[in-house]
């Protein structure tokens, strides 16, 4: 992205703050899902924790991509 089209610093800083906060929230979900996975669960509950794990991994990847985008365009 050309320098004249770069993300303005004020907005980049706010996006970085939001990405950081999202990372913290996702970490809570990851840890809670891990702890659920250590419990004795029926098959249905295991499927739900699998879906939760998949969703959190997707969200974390989107979060990493957003962080990289802001880093390289500001």
Buried (B, 14 or more C-beta within 10 A) or exposed (E): EEEEEEBEEEEBEEBBEEBEEBBEEBEEBBEEBEEBBEEEEEEEEEEBBEEBBEEBEEBBEEBEEBBEBBEEEB
